[in-house]
Every structure is written in structure tokens, then in C-alpha cells.
Amino acid sequence: MVRKQAILDVLLTIPDPEMPISIVDLGIVETVDVQDSNVHVDLLPTFIGCLALPAIADEVKSKVGAIDGIEQVTVDYIYDPPWSTDRMTEQGKSDLAAMGIAVPDGACCGGSNETQVELQTSAIKCPWCESEDTAYTSAFGPTRCRSIHYCNACRQPFERMKQV
């Protein structure tokens, strides 16, 4: 009998192809259903049309399918509930910060009490030095789910996960 925890442990080793974070820490694993020797995994895409989706599904099928006792693995992408940065684990946020990618903390630019911020000064904390003396430089980074910022204090560019 295959244990669900064994599958979750394997999923934790699968990185997002576009970011230095596991798909579990990124918060895209919604459900894992084990029925005898068959496993069904529902994933939430960070953005519809993300080019990494087929690669993630293939990796899940390959690695989970290699567990003893598993005969079939199916992966589906679902869109309800929608993915948001709130789903990320603290480890995931820390992993991204170590690579220079900031993650919204809910304190700014989200929710019903949205704070207005001028585009010239983003007030987004720098993941390198934690200064808020930062500037918003581009709405799109290397992927559609990230934007580009610049820290005036440590003079380093950094990316930020978009809050969706």
C-alpha cells in the first residue's frame, strides 16, 4: 500500500523549472488522491498559459510513478481555487528571497484595503538588504508571474512574485 506521505515527500523534491523552489513550497499542489496503485494529483498553475506546466506534469508523473507499488499517475491542472502567493510555504518564500525574488506579504498592494503606490517608488522590501528604498522597473520579468525591481540602497536588481 502506497502512503500519501511518501508521494508528498517525492513532490517536495520536484522544483519549478522557472524558479528555485519546490512545487510543494510554491503551493501549487492542491490534492493528492491515492486509490490502490493509482495516484491522481491536482495542481494549480501560478499563471494560465505558463510554459512550465507540461514539464511539471511530466516530472510529477515520472518521479511519483517510480515509487514502488504505483502503476498509474495522472496529473490535472485545476483553476479553482486560484493559486496565490498566500499558498507558498515559509521555506518557499525563504528559498526565493535567497535567490533575489521578493514575495508579497499581504501588507501592501493586495486585498480590499489596497494601498496606492506610485510606480516610481515601489516600497517593496528588497530580499537582499530588506530596504524599502526600491523602484519598480518592469511589470514583467523572466516569466509572467514575476516583476522586476531595483534596490536603491544596495543597488541590486531583484524580482518579485506577482500577487494574483
OpenMM code with the backbone's topology and positions (N, CA, C; nanometers):
from openmm import Vec3, app, unit

residues = "MET VAL ARG LYS GLN ALA ILE LEU ASP VAL LEU LEU THR ILE PRO ASP PRO GLU MET PRO ILE SER ILE VAL ASP LEU GLY ILE VAL GLU THR VAL ASP VAL GLN ASP SER ASN VAL HIS VAL ASP LEU LEU PRO THR PHE ILE GLY CYS LEU ALA LEU PRO ALA ILE ALA ASP GLU VAL LYS SER LYS VAL GLY ALA ILE ASP GLY ILE GLU GLN VAL THR VAL ASP TYR ILE TYR ASP PRO PRO TRP SER THR ASP ARG MET THR GLU GLN GLY LYS SER ASP LEU ALA ALA MET GLY ILE ALA VAL PRO ASP GLY ALA CYS CYS GLY GLY SER ASN GLU THR GLN VAL GLU LEU GLN THR SER ALA ILE LYS CYS PRO TRP CYS GLU SER GLU ASP THR ALA TYR THR SER ALA PHE GLY PRO THR ARG CYS ARG SER ILE HIS TYR CYS ASN ALA CYS ARG GLN PRO PHE GLU ARG MET LYS GLN VAL".split()
positions = [
    Vec3(0.0851, -0.1188, 0.0000),
    Vec3(0.0000, 0.0000, 0.0000),
    Vec3(0.0891, 0.1245, 0.0000),
    Vec3(0.0635, 0.2141, -0.0909),
    Vec3(0.1412, 0.3369, -0.1031),
    Vec3(0.0861, 0.4414, -0.0065),
    Vec3(0.1774, 0.5003, 0.0703),
    Vec3(0.1371, 0.6039, 0.1651),
    Vec3(0.1358, 0.7402, 0.0963),
    Vec3(0.0367, 0.8199, 0.1282),
    Vec3(0.0256, 0.9549, 0.0716),
    Vec3(0.1489, 1.0380, 0.1080),
    Vec3(0.2000, 1.0202, 0.2293),
    Vec3(0.3167, 1.0979, 0.2722),
    Vec3(0.4388, 1.0676, 0.1859),
    Vec3(0.4530, 0.9451, 0.1403),
    Vec3(0.5642, 0.9101, 0.0512),
    Vec3(0.5540, 0.9881, -0.0795),
    Vec3(0.4331, 1.0040, -0.1275),
    Vec3(0.4122, 1.0812, -0.2510),
    Vec3(0.4433, 1.2282, -0.2269),
    Vec3(0.3960, 1.2830, -0.1147),
    Vec3(0.4239, 1.4233, -0.0822),
    Vec3(0.5738, 1.4481, -0.0663),
    Vec3(0.6447, 1.3498, -0.0091),
    Vec3(0.7904, 1.3625, 0.0047),
    Vec3(0.8579, 1.3702, -0.1315),
    Vec3(0.8081, 1.2921, -0.2273),
    Vec3(0.8642, 1.2961, -0.3628),
    Vec3(0.8300, 1.4288, -0.4299),
    Vec3(0.7068, 1.4755, -0.4137),
    Vec3(0.6661, 1.6025, -0.4742),
    Vec3(0.7505, 1.7188, -0.4215),
    Vec3(0.7936, 1.7085, -0.2969),
    Vec3(0.8783, 1.8121, -0.2372),
    Vec3(1.0137, 1.8229, -0.3072),
    Vec3(1.0553, 1.7156, -0.3770),
    Vec3(1.1855, 1.7165, -0.4462),
    Vec3(1.1757, 1.7692, -0.5888),
    Vec3(1.0548, 1.7990, -0.6339),
    Vec3(1.0365, 1.8447, -0.7719),
    Vec3(1.0387, 1.9970, -0.7747),
    Vec3(1.1395, 2.0559, -0.8401),
    Vec3(1.1458, 2.2023, -0.8451),
    Vec3(1.0605, 2.2586, -0.9584),
    Vec3(1.0165, 2.3814, -0.9405),
    Vec3(0.9539, 2.4534, -1.0505),
    Vec3(1.0653, 2.4797, -1.1518),
    Vec3(1.0438, 2.4542, -1.2796),
    Vec3(1.1505, 2.4721, -1.3786),
    Vec3(1.1964, 2.6168, -1.3959),
    Vec3(1.1138, 2.7121, -1.3544),
    Vec3(1.1474, 2.8531, -1.3750),
    Vec3(1.1946, 2.9238, -1.2495),
    Vec3(1.1819, 2.8582, -1.1341),
    Vec3(1.2200, 2.9218, -1.0082),
    Vec3(1.2864, 2.8199, -0.9161),
    Vec3(1.3722, 2.8676, -0.8274),
    Vec3(1.4426, 2.7765, -0.7358),
    Vec3(1.3577, 2.7400, -0.6140),
    Vec3(1.2473, 2.6687, -0.6373),
    Vec3(1.1550, 2.6360, -0.5294),
    Vec3(1.0803, 2.5079, -0.5673),
    Vec3(1.0512, 2.4248, -0.4686),
    Vec3(0.9778, 2.3014, -0.4979),
    Vec3(0.8317, 2.3350, -0.5256),
    Vec3(0.7650, 2.2476, -0.5989),
    Vec3(0.6253, 2.2726, -0.6323),
    Vec3(0.5366, 2.2679, -0.5076),
    Vec3(0.5799, 2.1950, -0.4046),
    Vec3(0.5053, 2.1920, -0.2787),
    Vec3(0.5204, 2.3262, -0.2081),
    Vec3(0.6453, 2.3762, -0.1962),
    Vec3(0.6687, 2.5046, -0.1304),
    Vec3(0.6090, 2.6206, -0.2091),
    Vec3(0.5988, 2.6054, -0.3413),
    Vec3(0.5347, 2.7072, -0.4242),
    Vec3(0.3832, 2.7092, -0.4014),
    Vec3(0.3295, 2.5995, -0.3508),
    Vec3(0.1876, 2.5932, -0.3184),
    Vec3(0.0981, 2.5566, -0.4348),
    Vec3(0.1550, 2.4892, -0.5357),
    Vec3(0.0710, 2.4531, -0.6498),
    Vec3(0.0104, 2.3135, -0.6373),
    Vec3(0.0519, 2.2362, -0.5382),
    Vec3(-0.0058, 2.1029, -0.5185),
    Vec3(-0.1354, 2.1196, -0.4398),
    Vec3(-0.2468, 2.0948, -0.5047),
    Vec3(-0.3776, 2.1112, -0.4402),
    Vec3(-0.4229, 1.9812, -0.3746),
    Vec3(-0.4267, 1.8701, -0.4504),
    Vec3(-0.4705, 1.7432, -0.3926),
    Vec3(-0.3855, 1.6285, -0.4445),
    Vec3(-0.3724, 1.5288, -0.3596),
    Vec3(-0.3085, 1.4026, -0.3961),
    Vec3(-0.4052, 1.2937, -0.3525),
    Vec3(-0.4546, 1.2182, -0.4491),
    Vec3(-0.5523, 1.1131, -0.4213),
    Vec3(-0.4905, 0.9787, -0.4582),
    Vec3(-0.4880, 0.8870, -0.3613),
    Vec3(-0.4318, 0.7535, -0.3836),
    Vec3(-0.5445, 0.6514, -0.3773),
    Vec3(-0.5610, 0.5781, -0.4868),
    Vec3(-0.6601, 0.4705, -0.4941),
    Vec3(-0.5867, 0.3440, -0.5364),
    Vec3(-0.5599, 0.2583, -0.4399),
    Vec3(-0.4829, 0.1362, -0.4645),
    Vec3(-0.3465, 0.1716, -0.5229),
    Vec3(-0.3228, 0.1361, -0.6493),
    Vec3(-0.1920, 0.1638, -0.7106),
    Vec3(-0.1982, 0.2825, -0.8071),
    Vec3(-0.3082, 0.3565, -0.8034),
    Vec3(-0.3253, 0.4727, -0.8911),
    Vec3(-0.3204, 0.6019, -0.8096),
    Vec3(-0.2507, 0.7005, -0.8647),
    Vec3(-0.2368, 0.8293, -0.7972),
    Vec3(-0.2868, 0.9385, -0.8909),
    Vec3(-0.3660, 1.0280, -0.8347),
    Vec3(-0.4138, 1.1438, -0.9099),
    Vec3(-0.3679, 1.2686, -0.8357),
    Vec3(-0.3014, 1.3606, -0.9072),
    Vec3(-0.2511, 1.4838, -0.8487),
    Vec3(-0.3151, 1.6018, -0.9201),
    Vec3(-0.3755, 1.6917, -0.8417),
    Vec3(-0.4281, 1.8168, -0.8958),
    Vec3(-0.3307, 1.9281, -0.8616),
    Vec3(-0.2937, 2.0044, -0.9636),
    Vec3(-0.2012, 2.1162, -0.9464),
    Vec3(-0.2700, 2.2458, -0.9878),
    Vec3(-0.2301, 2.3545, -0.9227),
    Vec3(-0.2814, 2.4873, -0.9553),
    Vec3(-0.1720, 2.5652, -1.0276),
    Vec3(-0.1949, 2.6075, -1.1510),
    Vec3(-0.0922, 2.6860, -1.2197),
    Vec3(-0.0806, 2.8251, -1.1567),
    Vec3(0.0415, 2.8771, -1.1508),
    Vec3(0.0599, 3.0124, -1.0995),
    Vec3(0.0009, 3.1135, -1.1966),
    Vec3(0.0093, 3.0842, -1.3250),
    Vec3(-0.0500, 3.1669, -1.4294),
    Vec3(-0.1021, 3.0748, -1.5386),
    Vec3(-0.2190, 3.1062, -1.5918),
    Vec3(-0.2718, 3.0294, -1.7037),
    Vec3(-0.1792, 3.0508, -1.8223),
    Vec3(-0.1446, 2.9461, -1.8887),
    Vec3(-0.0562, 2.9577, -2.0043),
    Vec3(0.0907, 2.9529, -1.9684),
    Vec3(0.1236, 2.9242, -1.8430),
    Vec3(0.2637, 2.9123, -1.8019),
    Vec3(0.3291, 2.8030, -1.8854),
    Vec3(0.4421, 2.8348, -1.9439),
    Vec3(0.5094, 2.7397, -2.0319),
    Vec3(0.5703, 2.6209, -1.9579),
    Vec3(0.5821, 2.6307, -1.8256),
    Vec3(0.6426, 2.5221, -1.7478),
    Vec3(0.5434, 2.4114, -1.7125),
    Vec3(0.4150, 2.4307, -1.7380),
    Vec3(0.3135, 2.3332, -1.6948),
    Vec3(0.3381, 2.1920, -1.7478),
    Vec3(0.3649, 2.1725, -1.8778),
    Vec3(0.3893, 2.0358, -1.9249),
    Vec3(0.5129, 1.9721, -1.8601),
    Vec3(0.6167, 2.0509, -1.8375),
    Vec3(0.7384, 1.9975, -1.7759),
    Vec3(0.7119, 1.9541, -1.6320),
    Vec3(0.6333, 2.0325, -1.5599),
    Vec3(0.5999, 1.9969, -1.4218),
    Vec3(0.5181, 1.8678, -1.4196),
    Vec3(0.4172, 1.8575, -1.5050),
    Vec3(0.3335, 1.7371, -1.5094),
    Vec3(0.4172, 1.6139, -1.5433),
    Vec3(0.5069, 1.6260, -1.6400),
    Vec3(0.5932, 1.5132, -1.6774),
    Vec3(0.6820, 1.4702, -1.5613),
    Vec3(0.7373, 1.5674, -1.4897),
    Vec3(0.8247, 1.5370, -1.3755),
    Vec3(0.7461, 1.4684, -1.2641),
    Vec3(0.6243, 1.5149, -1.2377),
    Vec3(0.5400, 1.4516, -1.1355),
    Vec3(0.5105, 1.3071, -1.1752),
    Vec3(0.4703, 1.2860, -1.2994),
    Vec3(0.4400, 1.1501, -1.3453),
    Vec3(0.5623, 1.0599, -1.3350),
    Vec3(0.6763, 1.1115, -1.3736),
    Vec3(0.7992, 1.0322, -1.3722),
    Vec3(0.8432, 0.9962, -1.2301),
    Vec3(0.8531, 1.0956, -1.1441),
    Vec3(0.9052, 1.0707, -1.0087),
    Vec3(0.8058, 0.9964, -0.9197),
    Vec3(0.6788, 1.0342, -0.9264),
    Vec3(0.5794, 0.9640, -0.8448),
    Vec3(0.5589, 0.8230, -0.9004),
    Vec3(0.5629, 0.8093, -1.0314),
    Vec3(0.5479, 0.6778, -1.0939),
    Vec3(0.6602, 0.5814, -1.0608),
    Vec3(0.7743, 0.6340, -1.0167),
    Vec3(0.8882, 0.5489, -0.9806),
    Vec3(0.8765, 0.4907, -0.8397),
    Vec3(0.7778, 0.5339, -0.7630),
    Vec3(0.7579, 0.4803, -0.6281),
    Vec3(0.7043, 0.3379, -0.6398),
    Vec3(0.7626, 0.2468, -0.5625),
    Vec3(0.7169, 0.1072, -0.5631),
    Vec3(0.5689, 0.0981, -0.5311),
    Vec3(0.4972, 0.0218, -0.6108),
    Vec3(0.3558, -0.0015, -0.5876),
    Vec3(0.2637, 0.0898, -0.6652),
    Vec3(0.3197, 0.1874, -0.7356),
    Vec3(0.2359, 0.2785, -0.8143),
    Vec3(0.2388, 0.2359, -0.9600),
    Vec3(0.1204, 0.2152, -1.0158),
    Vec3(0.1092, 0.1734, -1.1547),
    Vec3(0.0745, 0.2878, -1.2483),
    Vec3(-0.0072, 0.3818, -1.2007),
    Vec3(-0.0512, 0.4903, -1.2884),
    Vec3(-0.0549, 0.6218, -1.2111),
    Vec3(-0.0070, 0.7285, -1.2784),
    Vec3(-0.0110, 0.8629, -1.2207),
    Vec3(-0.0782, 0.9546, -1.3217),
    Vec3(-0.1824, 1.0234, -1.2773),
    Vec3(-0.2458, 1.1245, -1.3626),
    Vec3(-0.2290, 1.2607, -1.2948),
    Vec3(-0.2074, 1.3612, -1.3780),
    Vec3(-0.1901, 1.4979, -1.3292),
    Vec3(-0.2885, 1.5861, -1.4045),
    Vec3(-0.3633, 1.6638, -1.3302),
    Vec3(-0.4557, 1.7605, -1.3893),
    Vec3(-0.4251, 1.8987, -1.3333),
    Vec3(-0.4413, 1.9986, -1.4168),
    Vec3(-0.4332, 2.1365, -1.3716),
    Vec3(-0.5742, 2.1861, -1.3504),
    Vec3(-0.5976, 2.2426, -1.2329),
    Vec3(-0.7298, 2.2963, -1.1993),
    Vec3(-0.7135, 2.4459, -1.1723),
    Vec3(-0.8220, 2.5180, -1.1788),
    Vec3(-0.8147, 2.6635, -1.1673),
    Vec3(-0.9014, 2.7176, -1.0541),
    Vec3(-0.9600, 2.6280, -0.9766),
    Vec3(-1.0396, 2.6688, -0.8630),
    Vec3(-1.0069, 2.5771, -0.7469),
    Vec3(-0.9485, 2.6258, -0.6419),
    Vec3(-0.9261, 2.7666, -0.6133),
    Vec3(-0.8108, 2.8214, -0.6961),
    Vec3(-0.8096, 2.9518, -0.7198),
    Vec3(-0.6969, 3.0077, -0.7936),
    Vec3(-0.5722, 3.0105, -0.7051),
    Vec3(-0.4569, 2.9923, -0.7679),
    Vec3(-0.3306, 2.9996, -0.6947),
    Vec3(-0.3049, 3.1438, -0.6535),
    Vec3(-0.2438, 3.1626, -0.5386),
    Vec3(-0.1965, 3.2942, -0.4962),
    Vec3(-0.0689, 3.2750, -0.4158),
    Vec3(0.0048, 3.3820, -0.3959),
    Vec3(0.1302, 3.3729, -0.3205),
    Vec3(0.1055, 3.3361, -0.1748),
    Vec3(-0.0175, 3.3505, -0.1269),
    Vec3(-0.0507, 3.3103, 0.0097),
    Vec3(-0.0353, 3.1597, 0.0300),
    Vec3(-0.0359, 3.0835, -0.0763),
    Vec3(-0.0240, 2.9376, -0.0679),
    Vec3(0.1205, 2.8928, -0.0446),
    Vec3(0.2155, 2.9818, -0.0667),
    Vec3(0.3569, 2.9452, -0.0540),
    Vec3(0.3936, 2.9194, 0.0920),
    Vec3(0.4835, 2.8232, 0.1142),
    Vec3(0.5314, 2.7955, 0.2493),
    Vec3(0.6374, 2.8978, 0.2873),
    Vec3(0.6647, 2.9077, 0.4161),
    Vec3(0.7720, 2.9979, 0.4619),
    Vec3(0.9062, 2.9546, 0.4036),
    Vec3(0.9269, 2.8226, 0.3905),
    Vec3(1.0505, 2.7729, 0.3294),
    Vec3(1.0596, 2.8196, 0.1846),
    Vec3(0.9491, 2.8136, 0.1125),
    Vec3(0.9471, 2.8585, -0.0260),
    Vec3(0.9788, 3.0064, -0.0382),
    Vec3(0.9198, 3.0873, 0.0477),
    Vec3(0.9466, 3.2315, 0.0468),
    Vec3(1.0933, 3.2585, 0.0773),
    Vec3(1.1471, 3.1828, 0.1711),
    Vec3(1.2882, 3.1974, 0.2076),
    Vec3(1.3791, 3.1556, 0.0920),
    Vec3(1.3450, 3.0463, 0.0248),
    Vec3(1.4240, 3.0000, -0.0900),
    Vec3(1.4262, 3.1044, -0.2001),
    Vec3(1.3115, 3.1658, -0.2268),
    Vec3(1.3053, 3.2686, -0.3303),
    Vec3(1.3838, 3.3930, -0.2899),
    Vec3(1.3716, 3.4336, -0.1637),
    Vec3(1.4457, 3.5512, -0.1161),
    Vec3(1.5959, 3.5297, -0.1299),
    Vec3(1.6420, 3.4077, -0.1042),
    Vec3(1.7846, 3.3777, -0.1168),
    Vec3(1.8326, 3.3915, -0.2614),
    Vec3(1.7398, 3.3817, -0.3557),
    Vec3(1.7731, 3.3957, -0.4978),
    Vec3(1.7381, 3.5344, -0.5512),
    Vec3(1.6979, 3.6252, -0.4613),
    Vec3(1.6679, 3.7618, -0.5020),
    Vec3(1.5288, 3.7826, -0.5561),
    Vec3(1.4344, 3.6981, -0.5163),
    Vec3(1.2958, 3.7119, -0.5603),
    Vec3(1.2101, 3.7428, -0.4382),
    Vec3(1.1470, 3.8602, -0.4369),
    Vec3(1.0611, 3.9001, -0.3260),
    Vec3(0.9226, 3.8402, -0.3439),
    Vec3(0.8544, 3.8184, -0.2323),
    Vec3(0.7205, 3.7607, -0.2343),
    Vec3(0.6279, 3.8550, -0.1581),
    Vec3(0.5105, 3.8872, -0.2130),
    Vec3(0.4168, 3.9733, -0.1408),
    Vec3(0.3835, 3.9142, -0.0045),
    Vec3(0.3757, 4.0022, 0.0963),
    Vec3(0.3438, 3.9543, 0.2305),
    Vec3(0.2027, 3.9910, 0.2735),
    Vec3(0.1262, 4.0478, 0.1821),
    Vec3(-0.0107, 4.0857, 0.2133),
    Vec3(-0.0217, 4.2230, 0.2762),
    Vec3(0.0906, 4.2851, 0.3124),
    Vec3(0.0871, 4.4158, 0.3774),
    Vec3(0.0660, 4.5295, 0.2787),
    Vec3(0.0937, 4.5060, 0.1526),
    Vec3(0.0837, 4.6121, 0.0529),
    Vec3(0.0286, 4.5558, -0.0772),
    Vec3(-0.0459, 4.6365, -0.1443),
    Vec3(-0.0883, 4.6057, -0.2818),
    Vec3(-0.1729, 4.4803, -0.2934),
    Vec3(-0.2606, 4.4549, -0.2009),
    Vec3(-0.3482, 4.3391, -0.2118),
    Vec3(-0.4636, 4.3501, -0.1151),
    Vec3(-0.5674, 4.2785, -0.1409),
    Vec3(-0.6822, 4.2785, -0.0531),
    Vec3(-0.7735, 4.3973, -0.0769),
    Vec3(-0.8728, 4.4134, 0.0093),
    Vec3(-0.9725, 4.5182, -0.0110),
    Vec3(-0.9239, 4.6556, 0.0314),
    Vec3(-0.8249, 4.6632, 0.1193),
    Vec3(-0.7686, 4.7913, 0.1614),
    Vec3(-0.6405, 4.8188, 0.0854),
    Vec3(-0.6491, 4.8127, -0.0441),
    Vec3(-0.5309, 4.8242, -0.1288),
    Vec3(-0.4642, 4.9603, -0.1112),
    Vec3(-0.3340, 4.9592, -0.0898),
    Vec3(-0.2559, 5.0805, -0.0755),
    Vec3(-0.2106, 5.1266, -0.2121),
    Vec3(-0.2267, 5.2542, -0.2398),
    Vec3(-0.1807, 5.3092, -0.3665),
    Vec3(-0.0319, 5.3387, -0.3565),
    Vec3(0.0441, 5.2925, -0.4518),
    Vec3(0.1874, 5.3133, -0.4545),
    Vec3(0.2235, 5.3684, -0.5913),
    Vec3(0.3006, 5.4771, -0.5947),
    Vec3(0.3452, 5.5304, -0.7227),
    Vec3(0.4391, 5.4322, -0.7887),
    Vec3(0.4344, 5.4264, -0.9215),
    Vec3(0.5197, 5.3345, -0.9945),
    Vec3(0.6674, 5.3698, -0.9812),
    Vec3(0.6995, 5.4923, -0.9492),
    Vec3(0.8393, 5.5334, -0.9395),
    Vec3(0.9082, 5.4737, -0.8163),
    Vec3(0.8362, 5.4611, -0.7073),
    Vec3(0.8929, 5.4015, -0.5867),
    Vec3(0.8007, 5.2896, -0.5413),
    Vec3(0.8471, 5.1701, -0.5451),
    Vec3(0.7589, 5.0574, -0.5216),
    Vec3(0.7354, 5.0269, -0.3747),
    Vec3(0.8256, 5.0678, -0.2855),
    Vec3(0.8138, 5.0369, -0.1433),
    Vec3(0.8068, 4.8868, -0.1175),
    Vec3(0.8602, 4.8095, -0.2089),
    Vec3(0.8682, 4.6649, -0.1923),
    Vec3(1.0019, 4.6351, -0.1263),
    Vec3(0.9990, 4.5567, -0.0210),
    Vec3(1.1225, 4.5246, 0.0508),
    Vec3(1.2197, 4.4470, -0.0357),
    Vec3(1.3438, 4.4904, -0.0353),
    Vec3(1.4492, 4.4216, -0.1088),
    Vec3(1.4802, 4.2890, -0.0386),
    Vec3(1.4837, 4.1766, -0.1114),
    Vec3(1.5153, 4.0490, -0.0474),
    Vec3(1.6625, 4.0381, -0.0082),
    Vec3(1.7470, 4.1247, -0.0637),
    Vec3(1.8901, 4.1200, -0.0327),
    Vec3(1.9210, 4.1947, 0.0970),
    Vec3(1.8726, 4.3206, 0.1104),
    Vec3(1.9093, 4.4013, 0.2274),
    Vec3(1.7889, 4.4458, 0.3093),
    Vec3(1.6678, 4.4140, 0.2657),
    Vec3(1.5417, 4.4449, 0.3320),
    Vec3(1.5074, 4.5933, 0.3346),
    Vec3(1.5756, 4.6734, 0.2535),
    Vec3(1.5423, 4.8148, 0.2429),
    Vec3(1.4117, 4.8303, 0.1651),
    Vec3(1.3355, 4.9344, 0.1971),
    Vec3(1.2147, 4.9646, 0.1217),
    Vec3(1.2394, 5.0775, 0.0215),
    Vec3(1.3645, 5.1186, 0.0082),
    Vec3(1.4015, 5.2214, -0.0895),
    Vec3(1.4253, 5.1526, -0.2234),
    Vec3(1.3156, 5.1096, -0.2856),
    Vec3(1.3226, 5.0316, -0.4088),
    Vec3(1.2401, 5.0977, -0.5178),
    Vec3(1.2697, 5.0612, -0.6393),
    Vec3(1.1967, 5.1152, -0.7541),
    Vec3(1.1418, 5.0009, -0.8392),
    Vec3(1.0241, 5.0229, -0.8918),
    Vec3(0.9567, 4.9292, -0.9817),
    Vec3(1.0096, 4.9582, -1.1222),
    Vec3(1.0733, 4.8589, -1.1846),
    Vec3(1.1333, 4.8862, -1.3149),
    Vec3(1.0631, 4.8197, -1.4318),
    Vec3(0.9979, 4.7054, -1.4096),
    Vec3(0.9297, 4.6388, -1.5199),
    Vec3(0.8179, 4.5498, -1.4672),
    Vec3(0.7039, 4.5551, -1.5353),
    Vec3(0.5908, 4.4716, -1.4948),
    Vec3(0.6169, 4.3239, -1.5191),
    Vec3(0.7047, 4.2941, -1.6151),
    Vec3(0.7303, 4.1541, -1.6480),
    Vec3(0.8775, 4.1208, -1.6361),
    Vec3(0.9050, 4.0124, -1.5648),
    Vec3(1.0401, 3.9625, -1.5507),
    Vec3(1.0613, 3.8476, -1.6474),
    Vec3(1.1449, 3.7525, -1.6100),
    Vec3(1.1726, 3.6396, -1.6988),
    Vec3(1.0509, 3.5499, -1.7214),
    Vec3(0.9544, 3.5585, -1.6315),
    Vec3(0.8285, 3.4872, -1.6503),
    Vec3(0.7150, 3.5839, -1.6199),
    Vec3(0.5943, 3.5504, -1.6647),
    Vec3(0.4812, 3.6407, -1.6462),
    Vec3(0.4380, 3.6547, -1.5018),
    Vec3(0.4838, 3.5658, -1.4156),
    Vec3(0.4419, 3.5724, -1.2757),
    Vec3(0.5372, 3.6536, -1.1885),
    Vec3(0.6372, 3.7179, -1.2503),
    Vec3(0.7334, 3.7984, -1.1740),
    Vec3(0.7503, 3.9367, -1.2362),
    Vec3(0.7774, 4.0357, -1.1512),
    Vec3(0.8080, 4.1709, -1.1965),
    Vec3(0.9511, 4.2037, -1.1542),
    Vec3(1.0068, 4.3110, -1.2116),
    Vec3(1.1454, 4.3488, -1.1843),
    Vec3(1.1481, 4.4782, -1.1031),
    Vec3(1.2336, 4.4806, -1.0026),
    Vec3(1.2507, 4.5966, -0.9139),
    Vec3(1.4001, 4.6244, -0.8981),
    Vec3(1.4305, 4.7415, -0.8415),
    Vec3(1.5706, 4.7796, -0.8182),
    Vec3(1.5800, 4.8400, -0.6790),
    Vec3(1.6812, 4.7972, -0.6031),
    Vec3(1.7027, 4.8496, -0.4687),
    Vec3(1.8033, 4.9643, -0.4761),
    Vec3(1.7598, 5.0820, -0.4337),
    Vec3(1.8482, 5.1979, -0.4330),
    Vec3(1.9504, 5.1904, -0.3204),
    Vec3(1.9214, 5.1138, -0.2159),
    Vec3(2.0122, 5.1042, -0.1014),
    Vec3(2.1329, 5.0147, -0.1312),
    Vec3(2.1078, 4.8925, -0.1771),
    Vec3(2.2199, 4.8005, -0.2038),
    Vec3(2.2544, 4.7937, -0.3523),
    Vec3(2.1759, 4.8638, -0.4339),
    Vec3(2.1985, 4.8756, -0.5781),
    Vec3(2.1914, 4.7413, -0.6514),
    Vec3(2.0988, 4.6587, -0.6074),
    Vec3(2.0811, 4.5279, -0.6693),
    Vec3(1.9422, 4.5188, -0.7322),
    Vec3(1.9335, 4.4633, -0.8516),
    Vec3(1.8015, 4.4345, -0.9066),
    Vec3(1.7462, 4.3089, -0.8398),
    Vec3(1.6143, 4.2999, -0.8359),
    Vec3(1.5529, 4.1780, -0.7836),
    Vec3(1.4179, 4.1581, -0.8487),
    Vec3(1.3697, 4.0355, -0.8398),
    Vec3(1.2391, 4.0003, -0.8945),
    Vec3(1.1411, 3.9875, -0.7804),
    Vec3(1.0131, 3.9986, -0.8118),
    Vec3(0.9077, 3.9831, -0.7125),
    Vec3(0.7966, 3.8988, -0.7714),
    Vec3(0.7495, 3.8019, -0.6965),
    Vec3(0.6337, 3.7239, -0.7378),
    Vec3(0.5142, 3.8174, -0.7403),
    Vec3(0.4357, 3.8120, -0.8469),
    Vec3(0.3165, 3.8958, -0.8541),
    Vec3(0.2094, 3.8372, -0.7644),
    Vec3(0.1360, 3.9251, -0.6997),
    Vec3(0.0262, 3.8815, -0.6155),
    Vec3(-0.0968, 3.8713, -0.7028),
    Vec3(-0.1465, 3.7486, -0.7187),
    Vec3(-0.2655, 3.7287, -0.8017),
    Vec3(-0.3790, 3.6754, -0.7190),
] * unit.nanometer
topology = app.Topology()
chain = topology.addChain("A")
for resn in residues:
    res = topology.addResidue(resn, chain)
    for name in ("N", "CA", "C"):
        topology.addAtom(name, app.Element.getBySymbol(name[0]), res)
